[in-house]
C-alpha cells in the first residue's frame, strides 16, 4: 500500500491526515470509511488526539484492518488520480500546465475547443465520449464561451490534476513540447523556405488546399475546420490566402506547429522540388 500512501501524500509531507485516509476509504467503499478519527488513530497505535499518520503508522493501520481487502480496480483508480496530482506539485507546476495546454491547443488559437478535448481524451486512452467532453469543458469554461483559456485550464488542473493514465498524459505533453521545437526563433531564410515548400503552385500565396496538404504531411491530420481556423488567423487582409508577409508575421509569433522532424523534412523536400523544377526550366531554355 506504499503507492496508496504516496497517492494521498501528493506534496511529500511524510504524513497524511486521518480525514484523508477516511476519504480514501470512501473512495474504495471500505466498511471503515465512516469510523471516527480517534478509532483509526487507536488502531494504528497512535497517541490520543493524533490527527495524521506517518507512512509506518498508515501501514500499521491497514494491517489492523485485515482480513479486509480493497477492490483492486478502485485502488488503482485512486492511485492513478493521486499520481496525476503529484505531477502538478513539483517546481515546474506552471510550466507543465502551460505545456499541457499548448499540446492540446492544436491550432494555436490560445483556446481549447471540444474537438481538441476529444483528441486529448483519445490520445491518452481515456475513451471519453463527446457527452463526457462536453461536461468536462463545461466545468472548465467559467466565462461561458464554449472554449477553455489557459487561465481556465490552469485553475481547473490545479484543483483536480490531469485525469487519465499518468504515463500517457506525460507522453502527450512531452510530444506536444517536442512538436513546438520550431517555436524557438526561426531565421527569415527558414521561414521563406517553409513558405515556398507549402506554396505548391508557386503562386506567391498559400491557400486552404496547400495548408491542408502541409497539415496532413507534418502532423496527425488537421481537419478542414482546423486549417480554416489557422488560415483565418494568418490571413490579416481577408483575401482567403496567405502572403509571405502574413506567413512571416505569424510564424515569428507562434512558430511552425507540428512534428519537428516532419516539418524539417517537408521544407527539405520543398527545396528539392524547387531545385528540380528550376533545373528542368533551365534545360528547356537551353533547348
LUMDOTI-704183 format. One record per atom (N, C-alpha, C, O): x, y, z. Coordinates in steps of 0.1 Angstrom, whole numbers, plus 5000, padded with zeros to 4 digits. Example, Ala and Ser with C-alpha at 12.3 -4.5 7.8 and 13.67 -1.06 7.14 Angstrom:
% residues 2
513249435078512349555078513249675078514249675085512849785071513749895071512950005079513450115080
***
This chain:
% residues 287
500849885000500050005000500950135000500450245003502250114997503050234997502550334986502650454988502050284975501550364964500350444969500150564965499550384977498350454982498750574991498250674990499750545000500250655008500750775000500450885003501550734989502150844981501050914973501151034970499950844969498850904962498051004971497551094966498050974984497451064994498351184997497951294997499651144999500651245003501251304991502451294988500451384983500951434970502051534971502851564962502151604983503151704985504451654992505251734996504451514994505651455001505951515014507051545018504851535022504951595035505451485045505951525056505351365042505751255051504651215060504851125069503451275059502351245068501051275060501051355052500051195064498751225057497651235068497751165079496751325066495651345076494751225077494551155067494251195089493351085090492051105083491451015078491751235081490551265073490751225058489851185051492051245054492351205040492351055039491950995028492750985049492750835049491250785048490950695041490450855056489050815055488450845042487550775037488850955035488450985022488850875012488050835003490050825014490450705006489550585008489150514999489150565021488250455024486950475017486350375012486450595017485150615010485250594995484350544988486450634989486650614975486650464971486150424960487150374980487250234977486150154984486150034985485150224989483950164995484350075007483749965008485250125015485650045027484650055038483950155040484549945046483549935057483950035068483050075076485150075069485650155080485650305076486150395084485150345064485250475059484550585068484950705068483650545076482950635085483350625100482650685108484450565102484950555116485350695121485650775113485250715134485750845139487250845138487850735140487950955136489350965135490050905148491150835146489450915159490050865171490250715171491250655175489250645165489250495164490350455154491050355156490550535143491650505134493050525141493850435139493150625148494450655155494750545165495850505166493750495172493950395182494350265175495250195180493750235164494150105157495550115152496250015151496050235148497350255144498350265155499650275153497950265167498750265179499350405181500350425187498550515177499050645178498550705191497550655198499150815196498750875208497350945207496950975195496750955217495351025217495451165212496351235215494551195203494551335197495351345184495351445178495951225180496651235167495651245156494651185155496051335147495151355135495751325122495251365111496951265122497651235110498451105112498751065123498851045101499650915101500950945093500951005082502050885098503250875090503050745081502050675083503950725073503850605064503850475072503050385069504650475082504650355091503350335098502850225099502850445104501550435111500450395101499450325105500450445089499450415079499550265076498450195075500750205075500850065073500349985084499749875082500650025097500049955109498549965109497949865112498050075105496550095104495949995095494949925098496549985083496049895073496149745077495349665075497249715084497549585089496449545099496049435099496049645107495049615117493649595111492749545118493449625099492149605092491949465086490849435083493049395086492949255080491849175087491749195099491149095080491449045066490749135055490549085044490449255058489849345048490749355036491949385037490249335024490949355011490149455002489049424998490749564998490049664990489949614975490649524971488949664968488749634954489949694946490349814947490649604939491949644932491649744922492549834921490549744915490349844904490149984910490550084905489349984922489150114928490450174934490650294933491250084939492550134944493450184933494050294934493450114922494250154910493750294905494650374902492450314905491950444900492350554910492750664906492350524923492650624933494150664932494550774932495050554930496450584929496750654916497550754916496150624905496350694892496050844894496850924889494950874900494551014902495551084911495851204908495951014921496951074930498251104924498851214926498751014916500051034909499851144898500851214896498751164892498551274883498651404890499251504885498051404903498151534911499651564915500051674916500351454917501751474922502551544911503451624914502251514898503051584887502951734888503851804885501751784894501451924893501951994906501652114907502651934915503052004927504552014927505152064938505251984916506751994916507052144912506152224909508352184912508752324910508352364896508352484893507952274887507652314873506152314871505752304859505452334881503952334880503452414869502752364860503752544869503152644859503652604845502952604835504952564844505452534831504852404825504452394814504552304834503952184830502552214825502052154815501852294833500452324829500452394816499552364807501252484814501352554801501652464789501152474778502652374792503052274782501852184778501552154766501052144788499852054786498852134778498252084768498652264781497652344774498052354759497252344750499352394757499852414744499852284735499652284723500052174742499952044735498552014730498351954720497552054738496152034735495652134725494752104717496152254725495752364716496352344702497352414699495852244695496452204682496552314672497452324664495552414672495652514661496252644666496152744659496852644678497552764683496552884685497052994683495352854688494352964689494353034702493853134704495052964712495053024725493852974733493553024744493052884727491852834733491752684730492252634720491252604740490952464737489452444734488652484743489152384723487752364720487352214722488252134726486152184719485652054722486351944713486651834718486651984701487451884692488751854698489251734697489451954703490851934708490751854721491651774725489651874729489551804741489251654738489751564745488451624728488151494724489451424719489751304722490251504712491551444707492451414718493051304718492551494728493351464740492851334747493651254750491551324749491051204756491351084748491650974754491251084735491550974726493050934727493450814728493951034727495351014727495850954740496850874740495250984751495750924764494950804768495250744778494050754759493350634761492250644772491850534777491750764774490750774784489350734779488450694786489250734765487950684759486750774763485650724764487050904764485850994767484951004756485351024744483651004759482651024748482551174746483051254754481751214736481551364733480751424745481051534749479851344750479051394761479951424773479751524780480851324776481851344787482651464785482951544795483151484773483951604770483151734771483751834775481951734767481051844768480951884783481052004786480751784791480651804806481951864811481951964819483051804807484351844812484651994808485152074816484352024795484552154790483652254798484152364801482452214801481552304808482052334822481852444827482752234828483352254842484452354841484652434851485252354831486452444830486052584824486752674828485052584816484752714809483952804818482752804818484652884825483952974835483353094829482453154835483753134817483253254811482153224801481553324795481853094798480753064790480853074775479853084768482153084770482353104756482552974748482952974737482352854755482452724750483852684746484152594738484852764752486252734749487052744763486552804772488252694763488952694775490252774773491052744764490352884781491652964780492652904789492352814797493952954788494952904796494652924811494952844819494153044814493753074828492752974834492852924845491652944826490652854830491252714831490952644841492152674822492752544822493652524835493552424842494452634838495352624849494552614862494852544871493452694864492652694876492052554878492052504889491552494867490952354868491952254872491752174881493152254865494152154867494752164881495052064887494852284886495352304900494452234910494952204921493152224907492252164916492152014915492151944925492151964902491951814900493051744893492951614893494051804888495151734881494751704867493651734862495651634860495351584846494851444847495651354849493551424845492951294847493251204835493251254823493651084837493950984827495150914831495750944842495650814824496750734827498050824828498350904818498750824839499850914841500850914830501251014825501350794826502350784816501850834802502650904795500650804799500050854786499951014786500251074776499551064797499451214798500851274797500951374789501751214804503151274803503651264789504351354784503451154782503851134768503251234759503851284750501951264761501251354753501851494755502051564745502051534767502651664770504051674764504351784758504851574766506251574760506251584745507051654739505251514739505151514724504751654720505251704710503851714727503451854724504551954725504752034716505451934735506552024737507552004725508152094720507751874721508651844710508151894697508951944689506851894695506251944683506452094681506352144670506752164692506952304692508452344692508752454695509252254688510752274688511052394679511952464681510152414669510352524659509852664664509852764657509252664676508752784682509952874686509753004687511152824688512252904690512552994678512052964667513253104681513453204670513853134657514853054656513153164646513353104633513953204624513453324623514953174616515553264607514653304596513753224592514853424590513953464579514153364567513253344560515353314566515653224555514753094556514253044547514753044569513952924571512452954569511752864564512053064573510653104571510253104556509253064552511153164548510953174534510953034528510153014519511852954532511852814527510652734530510052664522510152754543508852694547507752744538506852664534507652874536506552924528506652874514505552834508507752864508507952824494507652674493507052624483507952594504507552454504506052434505505552334498505352514512503952504513503252554501502152494497503852654495503252714483503552624471504452654463502752524469503052414459502952464445503752424436502052564442501952614428502752734425502652804415503652774435504452894433503753014429504153104421502553034435501753154432502053274441501653384438502953244451503253354460502253374471502253464479501253274471500253274481499953134486500153044478499653114499499252984504497752984505497153064512497152884499495652874500495252764509496152694515493952744511493552634521493952494517494352424525493952464504494352334499495852304503496152194507496652404501498052394504498352374519499252304523497552454527497652444542497152304546497852244555496152244540495652114543496752014540497051914548497452034529498551944525499651944535500251844539500052064539501052074549500752014562501551934568499452034567499051974579499051824578499351754588498551764567498451624566499851564565500051444570500851634560502151584558503051594571503851504573502751694579503651714590503051694604503751694614501751664604501151644618500251514617500451424610499351514626498451404628497151414620496151354623497151504610496051514601495051624606494051594612495351754603494551864607493251844599493251814587492151874605490851874598490752004590491452094591489752004581489552124572489152244581489552354579488352214592487952324601489152384608489252504610490052294612491252344619492152434609492552534613492252384597493052464587492352594584493052694582491052594583490352714580490552814592490752934590490552764604490852844616492252904616492453024619493252824612494652864611494752974600495353074602494152944589494253034577493653174581494153274578492553164589491853284593492753374602492653494602493553304610494453374619495553444612496053554615496053374602497253424594496853534584497553634582495653514578495253604567494653734573493553744576495553834574495153954580494454054570493754144575494554034557493954124548492554064543491954134535492253944547490953894544490753844530489553834525491853804522491653764509491653604507491653554496491553544519491553394520492853324514492753204511493853404514495153344510496253404520495953504527497353334521498453384530499653424522500253354514499953554523501153604516502453574525502353534536503553594519504853574526504953664538505353624549504453784537504553884548503653834559504053834571502453794556501453744566502053614573501953594585502653524565503253404570504353434579504553364590505253524575506353564583505953614597506553574607504953704597504453764609503953654619504153654631503153564613502553454621503653364627503653334639504553314618505553214622506453274632506953204642506853404631507653464640507053474654507753474664505753474654505053484667504853354673505053334685504353254666503953124672504753004668504652894674505653014657506352904653505652814643504552844639506252714639505652614629505252494638506052414641503952494640503352384649503352254641502752254630503852144647503852014640505151944644505952004651505351824641506451744645507751804638507851834626508751834647509951904642510651834631510951894621510851704631511451634621510651634608511251654597509351614609508451614597508451754591508451764578508451864599508451994593509752014586509752064574510951984592512251994585512251914572512751964562511751794573511751714561510851774550511251764538509751834554508851894544509552014537509452024525510252094545510952204539512052154530512252214519512752054534513852004526513351944513513951964502512151874514511551824502511151934492511251924480510552044498510152154490511352224483511152254471512452234490513652294483514152204472514552254462514052074474514551974464513551984452514051984441512251994455511352004444511552134435511552124423511852244442512052364435513352364427513452414416514352294433515652284425515452204412516052234402514652094413514352014401513652094391513852084379512652164396511852254387512652354380512552374368513652414387514552514382515452454371515752504361515952324375516852254366516152224353516752244342514852184354514152144342513852274333513952274321513552384340513352514333514652554326514552604315515752544333517052584327517352504315517852554304517052364316517252274304516352314292516852304281515152354295514252394284514752524277514652534265515352614285515852734280517052704271517152774260517852614275519052574267518652514254519252534243517552444254517052374242516552484232516052454221
***
